[in-house]
Structures are given as structure tokens and as C-alpha cells.
Amino acid sequence: MQYSDQSYDLRIELDTKNCELSPAMVERYETGLEPLRDPVKKFPVSDLYITVTYQARSQTYRVKTALVLPGRTLAAGDVDRYSYTAFERCVRKLVRKLETYQESMSATSELAKHHKGTHQD
């Protein structure tokens, strides 16, 4: 199953392997992305790829996420007995990584201004 949503600043592509997500679960995933939506608005392009794989042998779901931004791709993954629980943890990891990336970008621009001599105190 593939699901794609491009109606927001954050373009989302959801892919499943060895399982199907109900429309209600897809909607729940959409709602679960709220913590990520506001921080990515600062970027001109942001694509989120989500892959949910059911592993029959261990009866768990492996969720992999990749947030593609200009200049960097942030990835997170998790495994849980419930797909949404693993998904929630992935979103939290991505939010933390995104905050770190934004901090490093602002520090880099300040350092560049300092080297050019255009930094204002």
C-alpha cells in the first residue's frame, strides 16, 4: 500500500510492506505528525518518507522515517509490537534531530558572518 499527501508544507509518502493500514490508522498517522509540521515550515522543501514493515517472525512492526530537507536527510527508525507506537517514537526522534540541525545551521551562519566581518554585536 502506498499513500501520498502533498496538501501541506510537509509532503508525506507512506509505504507499507507485509501489512495494510486502515484509513483510520492513516489518519492517526497524519495527526501524529503535528509536532513535526511547524518546525519544517521554515524550509522551502520538506519531504517525509515513512515505511511500515510487519515482521511476521517476531510479530513486530518496523517503522523507518526519512525527512528530506535542503542540505540534509534526517532518519529515524523504531520497532514495536504496535506500528503507531513505533511511529510516535520516530517522530519524536526526528523532532530532536531537526532541532539540532536548525541550531547547527544558525551557528554556521553566525560563524560565516564573523569570518566575513559582517557580524553585528
N, C-alpha and C positions, 0 to 999 in steps of 0.2 A: 504494500500500500504506500502510495506517495501522496503527500499533502503539501500544498504550497500556498502561502499567504503573502501578498505584496501590498496590502492595503495600508500599511503603517510605514514609519521610517525604518523599522526593522523588518527586513524581508526574511521570511521563515520558510524553510524546506524541511519537512518531516518525512522520514523514510522508516519503514518497519521491515523486519526480517523475521520469519518464522512466527509471526503473530499479526493480529489486526487490532487496531484501536477503534473503539466505538466513537461515533460523532460526539457523544457527551465527554468522552475522555480527551478527544482532540480539543474541545472547547475548554476543558480543565487545564490542558497544557497551555493554551492561549492565555488564560487568566494567570497561570503560574509564571508567565514571562514579565509581569508588571514591574518587578524590581530592576529588570534589565532595560526596559523601554526608555525611561527618562535619561539614563546616562549615555545611551547610544545616539540620542538626538543631536549631540554635539558633532557627530561625524557625518560627512556627506554621504557615505555609503556604509551600510552595515548589513551583512547577511549572516543569518544563523542557520546552521545545518544541524539537524537532530536525527540521530539514528537510534532506533529502539530495536534490540535483538533479544528474542526469547531463547534461552538456552535450556533445552528440554532435559538434558542430563542432570543439571544442577537445579532445575526448576527456578531459575532466576532470570531477571531482565538486565541486560547490559545497555546502558544509555551513554551515548557519546555525543558531545556537542562541540561545534567549532564556530566561533564568532569571527567572521572575516571583516577586518577593519582596514582602512588605508594604512599600509606600512606594517601590519602585524595581524597574525591569526592567533586567537586565544582558544585553547582547547581544554575541555574537562570531560571526565568520564566517571561513571559510578555503576555499581552493581547492587541490586537489591531484589528481594522476593517480589516487590511491587514496583512496577515501572514508574509510577508517578513519584514515589519516594526517591528513587534514584535520580529522576529528572529534577526534582526540587534541589537536591544536593548539587547537581551540575550547575544549576542556575546560580546558586549561592557562590560556588567556586568561580564562575565566570564574572560575577559582580565584583568579587575581590580582585581578580586579575585585571579587570577593566579599570578599577580604581588605581591600582598600582601602575598600569600603563599610562593613565592620564597624568598621574603625578610625575612619572619619568619624562613625559612629553613637556610638561610645563617647566621642569627643572632643566631640560635640554635647551628650551628656547631662552630661558633666562641666562644660561651659561653662554649661549651663542651671542646674545646681546652684550654680555660683559666682554667677550673677546673682541667684538666689533667696536666696542667703545660707545655703544648707543644705549647702554643700560642706565636708567634714571633712578637715583636713590629716592 
